[in-house]
Structures are given as structure tokens and as C-alpha cells.
């Protein structure tokens, strides 16, 4: 399977032009808006086309099988994953058309903020996980929590011993990207062992694991999930 990522330079957090990313049509993007209660809502869409300096054309996101309605003048935050980071820009809805097919027109950004991401960049989460020790080769599943994750590994906390350093394990967790939720199963190696950070738990063990998953589709889902978590931490000013 060929995975395409657009071009991005090592600008750090410096702004870049939208056209400099050389996105292909159909490239996935994420739009964030606020609902009536002021809570953020995120939707997946794809790039259809653009007129540099004028507007960007996107597919209209769907929610529960129905097209999402955007209002003219509504502010949206757009995010997209690039080869070594995340591009973010603020835009305004210009129009939403239905014929000949649904298209969302948003204003063309002056600049795109680029946040470079190192492979070891970790994000704090608290998600349940199921672990199977493949080295011991038994069917005992240990239930624990993933407390931080990166594209290369994670920190897992469990109430009892999981295995020895160097053991090969399989971890399964539920991940959400935009409006999609999937089970993600990854192979990993136990690299370290320590004490748990969660204070309200009396006893337990923390493990640092390195992902060695060979399946490209699973690795791509991991990248999408981690980048989505990093992107959701970005705060865009009004």
C-alpha cells in the first residue's frame, strides 16, 4: 500500500503558504467548529480544489449519514497531517452548495501554521487497553490503561505484572479519529518497567513499550490517532 504525505519543510512552528504544501486533490482534512453550547465539534472532509488567494473547495462532511450544514460567515479551524507535523489555519465559510454535488467553499488562508512533530512526541491520554503477552504464549489478557502515546511507543499502567523487559506483547485499544472509532491492535516490545503515576491506585506497574507493528494499515491508523490528539491540543485564537 502506498501512503502519500504532502511536502513540508523543517520550518518549526513558522507559518507557510497553503500552496507550498502541494496537496493532492482528495487529500483528507479535518474541520473544527463550535456547537451551540460552545463545545468543539470535528468533522472529516477532503480537498476538492482551490483558487489560490480566493477560496478552498472541500467535500461536505457527514454526521450520522447526513450532510452537515454550515452557515455563511461561520469560522472554522482546518487541520491536516503532513509528513512531519500538522498544518493548521483559520478560515471562514463562504458558501455551501448542493448542485451538481455538495461542496463547501471556505476562504483561502493567508498562512498555515505548521507544528513539527518528532517521532517521540508523546501526548497524555487515559484509555483502556487489553494486553496479551506473545512471548509467554498463553491466552491471559491483562487489562490496563494507556497514559501516554506516540507514534513509536506508549506508557501502559496495569494492576499486576505484565511480563519481562524484552517480551513481545500485543496491545488493543479503542481509538477515535474525527468522527470514526476503530479498534487498534499493535505488536510491541516491553522496553522498561517502573512505578505507576496514578495516585489513587494503591499498587500496580508501569511499562514503557515500543511499537513494532509490521502492518501498514495499523501503523497509519496509529499515526492518524496520535496526530489528531496532538492537533486537538492546539489552541486557535478567535
N, C-alpha and C positions, 0 to 999 in steps of 0.2 A: 504494500500500500504506500503510495506516495503522499507525503504530507507537505503542503506548501505553506510557508510563512513569508509575509512580505518583508521587504528590505527595511532595516532600521540601523542607524549608525550609533556609535557609542557617545551619545550626547549627554549622558547622565540624565538630569531632570530638565535639560534645556528644551525650549519649545522647538517644534519642527513644523513644516508645512504639510498639509494633508496630502498633497500630490507627491511629496517626497517619499511617502510610504509605498507608492506604486502598487496599490491594492488591485487585485483582480476582481472582476465582476462576479458576484455571488459570494464574496468573502463575508464570513459571519461577523456580526457586530452585536452589541448589547445597548439597549436604551434604558435609561432610568428616569422615572418621573416621580411625582409625589401624589398620593391619593388625597381624598377629601379630609382624612384625619392627619395629613402631614407625614404619613409613613412612606418610605421609598418603595417603589414598585419597579421591577426589572423585567424587560422583555427581550427576546431574541429576534433578530431580523437579519437581512442580508443586503449587501450593497448591490444596487441595480445599475447606478450610473451617477455621473456628476458633471456639472458645468463649473469648472474652476472659477472661483471668485463669486459665483452666483448661488448655486444650490447643490444639495446632495439628494439623490433619489434612493429610497430604501423600500424593501418589501414591508408590508404592513404586518406587524406581529399579531399572533392569535392567542387568545386566552379561552380555555375550555371550548376550543373548536370554533370560536367566533372572533372576527376581526376586532382588534382594539381600536376604539375611537379616540383620536387626538383632536384637540381644538387649535385653531389658528392662533398663533402667538404664544402657545404653550412652550415653556422651557424644558429642554431635555438634556441629559448628560449622556454622551455616547462614549462607549469603551470598546476597544478591540485589542486582541492579543497579537503582538508582533514577535519577531524571532527571539528577542532578548529583553522583552519588557511589555508594558501596557501603554497604549496611547489613549488619551482622554481629552475630550473637548466638550464645550457647552454650545448648544445650538438652539434654534427656535423653529417651531413648526410653521411652515409657510402655507401648506395645503395638504389635504388628504383626498386623493381622487379614487374613483371606483372603476372608471372606464378608460381603456378597454380592460384593464385589470388593476387591482388595488396597488397604489403607490403612495408612499409618504414622502413629501418634499420638506426638507429641513434646510436651514440657512447654512451657507458654506463658512467654515470656521477660519478666522484669521490665522490661528496657530493651533497645534495639537501638543498638549503637554505629554512628555514621554518620561515614564518611570522605568529605568533599567532594573532588571531583576537578576540577581545572581542565582545560580543553581541551588545554593544553600540557604536562600532566603526562606525563613520559616514564618508561618502565621499561626497564631494561637486559635485553637478550636476546642470543642468539647463534644466529641461524637462517639457513640458506642461502636465497638469493634469486636469482631469474632476472630480468634487466632487459633490456628492449627499448626502444631509443630511437625514439620515434614521429616525432620531428621530422626525423631523418635519413632515416627511412623505408627502412631496409634490414632484412634478416632476421637480423642478427647478434645473438645472445643473449649477454649478459655475465653471468657467474656471480660472485656476491659473497656478502656477509653483512650482515644487518640487526643492528646492535649496540645500537640503542635505538629505541623506537617509542612514538608517542602516537596519539590519535585524529585528529590534524591533520597528522602527518608522521613522518619517520624519519631516522635516520642510517645510511647504507649505505656499506660499505667494499668496494672492488673492487681487483683487482690491476693494472688498466690503466684508461686514460681511458674514461669513460662518455659524456661529452657536454659541452656548454657550459651555463652558467647561463642559465636560461630555456627550455631544451629540455623538451619533453613526453616523458615516459617511461611505460612500463608495467612494474610490478613484480609478481612472482608468488612467493608463499611458502606454505609449509605451516603451518597454524595448528591448534591444539588448544584446544577449549573443553569442559570437563568430560571426558566420555568420547568426544567426537566430534572427528574430524580432517577438515579440508577444505583444498582449495587456494583461496587468496585472491588474486585478481588486482585490482590497483588502478592507476588512472591518477594520475600525479603530475607535478610540475614541479620541476626542479633549481633550488634557491634559493641554494646555497652550495657551495664546494669547499675542501677542506683536506687536511691530512696524516692518515694513519691512526694510531690509538692503539694498535693491536695490536703489541706489541714484537717478537714472534717472526717477523713478516713483514718482509722486507728493504725492499720497496718497495710502493707502492700509493697509492690515492687515496680520500679520504673525501668523501661528498656529503651535504648536507642537502637533503631533498626534502619538498615539501608535497603532501599528498594532495588531488586534485580530482575523485575518483571520483564520477560522477553517479548510479550505480546504487544504489538504496536498500538492496537486499538485501546487497550487498557492503559498504556502509558499516555496516550493522547488524552483520555478522559481524566487521568491524574493531573496532567498539565492544565487542562481547562478548569478543573476544580480549584487547584491552587492559585492560578492566576485570577480566577473570579473572586476568591477570598481576598487576595491582595488588592484587587481593584475596588472591592466594596469598602475597603478601609480608607480610600481616598476621599477627601472632603473637598467638594467644589463650592466655591463661594457663590452667593447669589448675584 
